[in-house]
């Protein structure tokens, strides 16, 4: 006898595997942010591998409470 239906546990396990594969892909791609592209002995050859090197990130803006005020006197340099 063959089951011709899809139940909730089947859907959940497939969602988990797709999420897990996406997580591995994302972590492997993010791991390439430093140290890539690799240098090659051959000219005009860029070693990237799969997946390609991600675009550079721009630095995040600090919270306004953490940004030092330029007009405030610096307590460490005052005597």
N, CA, C and O atoms as CSV, one atom per row, in Angstrom:
chain,resi,resn,atom,element,x,y,z
A,1,UNK,N,N,0.849,-1.179,0.000
A,1,UNK,CA,C,0.000,0.000,0.000
A,1,UNK,C,C,0.892,1.239,0.000
A,1,UNK,O,O,1.886,1.301,0.723
A,2,UNK,N,N,0.535,2.191,-0.793
A,2,UNK,CA,C,1.334,3.405,-0.951
A,2,UNK,C,C,0.578,4.606,-0.391
A,2,UNK,O,O,-0.625,4.756,-0.606
A,3,UNK,N,N,1.305,5.458,0.331
A,3,UNK,CA,C,0.685,6.665,0.891
A,3,UNK,C,C,0.802,7.790,-0.125
A,3,UNK,O,O,1.904,8.121,-0.562
A,4,UNK,N,N,-0.301,8.366,-0.497
A,4,UNK,CA,C,-0.328,9.458,-1.477
A,4,UNK,C,C,-0.696,10.781,-0.829
A,4,UNK,O,O,-1.468,11.557,-1.391
A,5,UNK,N,N,-0.157,11.037,0.332
A,5,UNK,CA,C,-0.447,12.289,1.006
A,5,UNK,C,C,0.836,12.859,1.603
A,5,UNK,O,O,1.828,12.153,1.782
A,6,UNK,N,N,0.790,14.123,1.899
A,6,UNK,CA,C,1.916,14.809,2.541
A,6,UNK,C,C,1.421,15.278,3.897
A,6,UNK,O,O,0.428,15.999,3.988
A,7,UNK,N,N,2.113,14.869,4.945
A,7,UNK,CA,C,1.710,15.277,6.279
A,7,UNK,C,C,2.678,16.332,6.819
A,7,UNK,O,O,3.707,16.609,6.204
A,8,UNK,N,N,2.350,16.905,7.946
A,8,UNK,CA,C,3.118,17.986,8.543
A,8,UNK,C,C,4.565,17.593,8.863
A,8,UNK,O,O,5.471,18.372,8.566
A,9,UNK,N,N,4.822,16.426,9.453
A,9,UNK,CA,C,6.226,16.078,9.722
A,9,UNK,C,C,7.081,15.984,8.456
A,9,UNK,O,O,8.261,16.335,8.485
A,10,UNK,N,N,6.512,15.521,7.363
A,10,UNK,CA,C,7.260,15.450,6.106
A,10,UNK,C,C,7.619,16.841,5.612
A,10,UNK,O,O,8.748,17.082,5.185
A,11,UNK,N,N,6.674,17.741,5.669
A,11,UNK,CA,C,6.926,19.126,5.247
A,11,UNK,C,C,7.977,19.764,6.138
A,11,UNK,O,O,8.866,20.458,5.646
A,12,UNK,N,N,7.887,19.539,7.442
A,12,UNK,CA,C,8.837,20.128,8.380
A,12,UNK,C,C,10.250,19.596,8.176
A,12,UNK,O,O,11.211,20.360,8.270
A,13,UNK,N,N,10.397,18.312,7.901
A,13,UNK,CA,C,11.746,17.786,7.701
A,13,UNK,C,C,12.350,18.328,6.413
A,13,UNK,O,O,13.551,18.594,6.369
A,14,UNK,N,N,11.548,18.500,5.363
A,14,UNK,CA,C,12.066,19.103,4.135
A,14,UNK,C,C,12.428,20.568,4.341
A,14,UNK,O,O,13.444,21.026,3.818
A,15,UNK,N,N,11.625,21.309,5.086
A,15,UNK,CA,C,11.958,22.699,5.405
A,15,UNK,C,C,13.253,22.780,6.200
A,15,UNK,O,O,14.078,23.663,5.964
A,16,UNK,N,N,13.431,21.858,7.143
A,16,UNK,CA,C,14.657,21.836,7.918
A,16,UNK,C,C,15.852,21.598,7.011
A,16,UNK,O,O,16.855,22.296,7.154
A,17,UNK,N,N,15.797,20.644,6.081
A,17,UNK,CA,C,16.937,20.346,5.210
A,17,UNK,C,C,17.248,21.508,4.287
A,17,UNK,O,O,18.417,21.796,4.031
A,18,UNK,N,N,16.212,22.186,3.778
A,18,UNK,CA,C,16.462,23.364,2.936
A,18,UNK,C,C,17.102,24.488,3.749
A,18,UNK,O,O,18.018,25.156,3.271
A,19,UNK,N,N,16.625,24.696,4.972
A,19,UNK,CA,C,17.217,25.707,5.846
A,19,UNK,C,C,18.671,25.364,6.159
A,19,UNK,O,O,19.537,26.237,6.108
A,20,UNK,N,N,18.941,24.111,6.479
A,20,UNK,CA,C,20.286,23.678,6.830
A,20,UNK,C,C,21.245,23.835,5.649
A,20,UNK,O,O,22.381,24.275,5.827
A,21,UNK,N,N,20.791,23.475,4.442
A,21,UNK,CA,C,21.634,23.642,3.252
A,21,UNK,C,C,21.899,25.126,3.000
A,21,UNK,O,O,23.014,25.503,2.639
A,22,UNK,N,N,20.890,25.965,3.185
A,22,UNK,CA,C,21.077,27.410,3.025
A,22,UNK,C,C,22.025,27.978,4.064
A,22,UNK,O,O,22.814,28.872,3.760
A,23,UNK,N,N,21.956,27.472,5.281
A,23,UNK,CA,C,22.848,27.921,6.342
A,23,UNK,C,C,24.303,27.559,6.027
A,23,UNK,O,O,25.203,28.375,6.226
A,24,UNK,N,N,24.528,26.356,5.542
A,24,UNK,CA,C,25.879,25.947,5.166
A,24,UNK,C,C,26.406,26.817,4.039
A,24,UNK,O,O,27.558,27.250,4.075
A,25,UNK,N,N,25.571,27.078,3.038
A,25,UNK,CA,C,25.969,27.939,1.918
A,25,UNK,C,C,26.323,29.339,2.414
A,25,UNK,O,O,27.348,29.896,2.022
A,26,UNK,N,N,25.473,29.913,3.283
A,26,UNK,CA,C,25.703,31.257,3.811
A,26,UNK,C,C,26.995,31.323,4.624
A,26,UNK,O,O,27.788,32.248,4.448
A,27,UNK,N,N,27.213,30.357,5.509
A,27,UNK,CA,C,28.413,30.372,6.340
A,27,UNK,C,C,29.678,30.181,5.509
A,27,UNK,O,O,30.705,30.796,5.794
A,28,UNK,N,N,29.612,29.340,4.490
A,28,UNK,CA,C,30.779,29.143,3.636
A,28,UNK,C,C,31.087,30.413,2.852
A,28,UNK,O,O,32.252,30.760,2.656
A,29,UNK,N,N,30.042,31.107,2.405
A,29,UNK,CA,C,30.233,32.361,1.671
A,29,UNK,C,C,30.789,33.450,2.582
A,29,UNK,O,O,31.693,34.181,2.176
A,30,UNK,N,N,30.276,33.575,3.789
A,30,UNK,CA,C,30.746,34.585,4.731
A,30,UNK,C,C,32.173,34.302,5.189
A,30,UNK,O,O,32.899,35.226,5.556
A,31,UNK,N,N,32.576,33.053,5.171
A,31,UNK,CA,C,33.928,32.680,5.559
A,31,UNK,C,C,34.959,33.238,4.574
A,31,UNK,O,O,36.137,33.362,4.908
A,32,UNK,N,N,34.515,33.571,3.372
A,32,UNK,CA,C,35.425,34.075,2.340
A,32,UNK,C,C,35.618,35.585,2.404
A,32,UNK,O,O,36.263,36.140,1.514
A,33,UNK,N,N,35.102,36.261,3.393
A,33,UNK,CA,C,35.238,37.719,3.458
A,33,UNK,C,C,36.683,38.144,3.689
A,33,UNK,O,O,37.095,39.194,3.195
A,34,UNK,N,N,37.451,37.371,4.414
A,34,UNK,CA,C,38.850,37.724,4.669
A,34,UNK,C,C,39.757,36.696,4.007
A,34,UNK,O,O,39.531,35.491,4.119
A,35,UNK,N,N,40.783,37.180,3.319
A,35,UNK,CA,C,41.744,36.289,2.715
A,35,UNK,C,C,41.459,35.927,1.277
A,35,UNK,O,O,42.238,35.194,0.668
A,36,UNK,N,N,40.376,36.410,0.718
A,36,UNK,CA,C,40.038,36.131,-0.673
A,36,UNK,C,C,40.037,37.434,-1.435
A,36,UNK,O,O,39.866,38.469,-0.792
A,37,UNK,N,N,40.204,37.484,-2.699
A,37,UNK,CA,C,40.518,36.358,-3.572
A,37,UNK,C,C,41.955,35.903,-3.375
A,37,UNK,O,O,42.843,36.702,-3.079
A,38,UNK,N,N,42.160,34.632,-3.543
A,38,UNK,CA,C,43.496,34.068,-3.374
A,38,UNK,C,C,44.403,34.522,-4.503
A,38,UNK,O,O,43.955,34.729,-5.631
A,39,UNK,N,N,45.670,34.674,-4.192
A,39,UNK,CA,C,46.634,35.066,-5.217
A,39,UNK,C,C,47.111,33.830,-5.955
A,39,UNK,O,O,47.317,32.771,-5.361
A,40,UNK,N,N,47.281,33.982,-7.258
A,40,UNK,CA,C,47.723,32.876,-8.085
A,40,UNK,C,C,49.067,33.212,-8.714
A,40,UNK,O,O,49.391,34.384,-8.908
A,41,UNK,N,N,49.846,32.187,-9.032
A,41,UNK,CA,C,51.114,32.392,-9.716
A,41,UNK,C,C,50.898,32.782,-11.176
A,41,UNK,O,O,51.771,33.386,-11.801
A,42,UNK,N,N,49.748,32.439,-11.706
A,42,UNK,CA,C,49.450,32.773,-13.093
A,42,UNK,C,C,48.854,34.170,-13.160
A,42,UNK,O,O,48.175,34.608,-12.231
A,43,UNK,N,N,49.108,34.864,-14.253
A,43,UNK,CA,C,48.578,36.213,-14.421
A,43,UNK,C,C,47.111,36.161,-14.838
A,43,UNK,O,O,46.674,35.247,-15.538
A,44,UNK,N,N,46.378,37.150,-14.394
A,44,UNK,CA,C,44.962,37.325,-14.752
A,44,UNK,C,C,44.096,36.142,-14.328
A,44,UNK,O,O,43.067,35.879,-14.949
A,45,UNK,N,N,44.495,35.435,-13.291
A,45,UNK,CA,C,43.688,34.336,-12.776
A,45,UNK,C,C,43.291,34.684,-11.348
A,45,UNK,O,O,44.145,34.908,-10.490
A,46,UNK,N,N,42.008,34.727,-11.109
A,46,UNK,CA,C,41.498,34.990,-9.766
A,46,UNK,C,C,40.882,33.695,-9.243
A,46,UNK,O,O,39.982,33.134,-9.867
A,47,UNK,N,N,41.361,33.232,-8.119
A,47,UNK,CA,C,40.866,31.995,-7.535
A,47,UNK,C,C,39.744,32.355,-6.566
A,47,UNK,O,O,39.985,32.964,-5.523
A,48,UNK,N,N,38.524,31.977,-6.917
A,48,UNK,CA,C,37.387,32.278,-6.055
A,48,UNK,C,C,36.744,31.024,-5.486
A,48,UNK,O,O,36.384,30.983,-4.309
A,49,UNK,N,N,36.599,30.006,-6.317
A,49,UNK,CA,C,35.887,28.822,-5.860
A,49,UNK,C,C,34.395,29.059,-5.886
A,49,UNK,O,O,33.913,30.045,-6.444
A,50,UNK,N,N,33.668,28.136,-5.269
A,50,UNK,CA,C,32.215,28.272,-5.208
A,50,UNK,C,C,31.811,28.311,-3.757
A,50,UNK,O,O,32.307,27.489,-2.987
A,51,UNK,N,N,30.982,29.173,-3.346
A,51,UNK,CA,C,30.389,30.321,-4.018
A,51,UNK,C,C,31.402,31.449,-4.163
A,51,UNK,O,O,32.455,31.443,-3.525
A,52,UNK,N,N,31.073,32.398,-4.997
A,52,UNK,CA,C,31.974,33.515,-5.262
A,52,UNK,C,C,32.174,34.359,-4.003
A,52,UNK,O,O,31.416,34.258,-3.038
A,53,UNK,N,N,33.200,35.179,-4.038
A,53,UNK,CA,C,33.511,36.055,-2.916
A,53,UNK,C,C,32.392,37.089,-2.772
A,53,UNK,O,O,32.027,37.722,-3.762
A,54,UNK,N,N,31.835,37.282,-1.568
A,54,UNK,CA,C,30.752,38.250,-1.392
A,54,UNK,C,C,31.254,39.686,-1.519
A,54,UNK,O,O,32.450,39.956,-1.404
A,55,UNK,N,N,30.327,40.586,-1.756
A,55,UNK,CA,C,30.682,42.001,-1.861
A,55,UNK,C,C,31.124,42.514,-0.490
A,55,UNK,O,O,30.649,42.019,0.532
A,56,UNK,N,N,32.024,43.497,-0.454
A,56,UNK,CA,C,32.482,44.025,0.836
A,56,UNK,C,C,31.342,44.675,1.611
A,56,UNK,O,O,30.433,45.269,1.031
A,57,UNK,N,N,31.410,44.551,2.902
A,57,UNK,CA,C,30.392,45.162,3.766
A,57,UNK,C,C,30.798,46.573,4.119
A,57,UNK,O,O,31.984,46.885,4.230
A,58,UNK,N,N,29.805,47.420,4.294
A,58,UNK,CA,C,30.085,48.756,4.803
A,58,UNK,C,C,29.965,48.694,6.322
A,58,UNK,O,O,29.140,47.944,6.843
A,59,UNK,N,N,30.766,49.462,7.030
A,59,UNK,CA,C,30.699,49.396,8.488
A,59,UNK,C,C,29.356,49.891,9.010
A,59,UNK,O,O,28.753,50.817,8.465
A,60,UNK,N,N,28.917,49.258,10.061
A,60,UNK,CA,C,27.645,49.663,10.669
A,60,UNK,C,C,27.835,50.957,11.437
A,60,UNK,O,O,28.906,51.215,11.985
A,61,UNK,N,N,26.802,51.755,11.473
A,61,UNK,CA,C,26.838,53.013,12.213
A,61,UNK,C,C,26.637,52.684,13.687
A,61,UNK,O,O,25.764,51.895,14.050
A,62,UNK,N,N,27.453,53.298,14.523
A,62,UNK,CA,C,27.334,53.061,15.960
A,62,UNK,C,C,26.079,53.734,16.496
A,62,UNK,O,O,25.544,54.668,15.899
A,63,UNK,N,N,25.637,53.243,17.615
A,63,UNK,CA,C,24.501,53.847,18.304
A,63,UNK,C,C,24.901,55.262,18.719
A,63,UNK,O,O,26.039,55.476,19.137
A,64,UNK,N,N,23.991,56.231,18.612
A,64,UNK,CA,C,24.353,57.617,18.944
A,64,UNK,C,C,24.927,57.788,20.354
A,64,UNK,O,O,25.727,58.695,20.581
A,65,UNK,N,N,24.541,56.953,21.282
A,65,UNK,CA,C,25.065,57.076,22.635
A,65,UNK,C,C,26.520,56.611,22.713
A,65,UNK,O,O,27.236,56.988,23.640
A,66,UNK,N,N,26.963,55.801,21.758
A,66,UNK,CA,C,28.334,55.286,21.775
A,66,UNK,C,C,29.300,56.135,20.970
A,66,UNK,O,O,30.514,55.961,21.085
A,67,UNK,N,N,28.788,57.048,20.159
A,67,UNK,CA,C,29.648,57.906,19.347
A,67,UNK,C,C,30.182,59.016,20.229
A,67,UNK,O,O,29.428,59.684,20.935
A,68,UNK,N,N,31.495,59.205,20.180
A,68,UNK,CA,C,32.096,60.248,21.011
A,68,UNK,C,C,31.786,61.618,20.424
A,68,UNK,O,O,31.831,61.810,19.209
A,69,UNK,N,N,31.477,62.549,21.286
A,69,UNK,CA,C,31.183,63.914,20.866
A,69,UNK,C,C,32.504,64.643,20.629
A,69,UNK,O,O,33.346,64.715,21.525
A,70,UNK,N,N,32.682,65.178,19.435
A,70,UNK,CA,C,33.924,65.870,19.081
A,70,UNK,C,C,34.092,67.167,19.858
A,70,UNK,O,O,35.220,67.570,20.143
A,71,UNK,N,N,32.991,67.830,20.207
A,71,UNK,CA,C,33.091,69.114,20.906
A,71,UNK,C,C,33.334,68.939,22.407
A,71,UNK,O,O,33.750,69.885,23.075
A,72,UNK,N,N,33.086,67.763,22.936
A,72,UNK,CA,C,33.296,67.532,24.364
A,72,UNK,C,C,34.791,67.405,24.655
A,72,UNK,O,O,35.526,66.836,23.847
A,73,UNK,N,N,35.245,67.918,25.780
A,73,UNK,CA,C,36.667,67.814,26.107
A,73,UNK,C,C,37.037,66.363,26.405
A,73,UNK,O,O,36.252,65.605,26.974
A,74,UNK,N,N,38.219,66.011,26.016
A,74,UNK,CA,C,38.712,64.649,26.250
A,74,UNK,C,C,39.288,64.568,27.658
A,74,UNK,O,O,40.233,65.286,27.985
A,75,UNK,N,N,38.736,63.717,28.472
A,75,UNK,CA,C,39.162,63.630,29.872
A,75,UNK,C,C,40.530,62.989,30.020
A,75,UNK,O,O,41.225,63.242,31.004
A,76,UNK,N,N,40.926,62.173,29.073
A,76,UNK,CA,C,42.215,61.485,29.209
A,76,UNK,C,C,43.388,62.388,28.902
A,76,UNK,O,O,44.468,62.199,29.463
A,77,UNK,N,N,43.208,63.375,28.017
A,77,UNK,CA,C,44.329,64.217,27.624
A,77,UNK,C,C,44.419,65.500,28.437
A,77,UNK,O,O,45.421,66.211,28.350
A,78,UNK,N,N,43.390,65.814,29.229
A,78,UNK,CA,C,43.429,67.016,30.052
A,78,UNK,C,C,44.290,66.783,31.283
A,78,UNK,O,O,44.344,65.678,31.823
A,79,UNK,N,N,44.953,67.827,31.709
A,79,UNK,CA,C,45.780,67.716,32.918
A,79,UNK,C,C,45.162,68.454,34.071
A,79,UNK,O,O,45.722,68.468,35.167
